Amino acid sequence: MLKLTLKAFRAPEEPELCQEFVRQHRKVLEDFGISNVTTNNEHWLDDPNAIIIVALNEEFGMMGGIRLQLATEGRVLPMEEAIAKLDPQVKQALEELRPHGNGEVCSLWNANEFRHLG
């Protein structure tokens, strides 16, 4: 049986794991022929409001992950960045939600080598 460890952390706390997360996520996108995702950037690496959750295995390393990007003043959510050019109203809608707390779940991936494990 494959043993996984789930680890959650704020991005600045684990820079090496964040870089591995970025590498592995991009590899998964490239495996599907996706290379031009405008919001696939590293702007969040120093953001304490970016919470990363990764699945780790001692033998295989990082097998998957997800990022929760909490909305904060001065930072644009990935969805907002991607959609604002098509619908400028999204910026105002998200700004109205900010005082109540909002965010975005993004960058969900699992390594293709393990896609058949359930």
SULJO-V68107 format. One line per field, one symbol per residue. ss: DSSP state (H for helix, E for strand, L for the rest). psi: psi as a letter, one per 20 degrees, with the letter a starting at -180 (. if undefined). burial: I if it has 9 or more other ideal C-beta (glycine too) atoms within 8 Angstrom, else O. A space follows every 50 residues. Layout:
ss=???
psi=???
burial=???
This chain:
ss=LLLLEEEEEEHHHLHHHHHHHHHHHHHHHHHLLLLLLLLLLLLLLLLLLE EEEEEEELLLEEEEEEEEEELLLLLLLHHHHHHLLLLLHHHHHHHHHHLL LLEEEEEEEELHHHLLLL
psi=pppqpppprpgihmhghghgggghghggghhjjoimohjnakhihjoijo pppqpqphgibpirrqpooppqpippqgggghhhhhniihggghhhhghi orapprkpqqphhjhjj.
burial=OOOOOOIOIIIIOIOOIIIIIIOIIIIIIIOOOOOOOOIOOOOIIOIOII IIIIIIIOOOOIIIIIIIIIIOOOIOIIIIIOIIOOOOOIIOOIOOIIOO OIIIOIIOIIIOOIOOOO
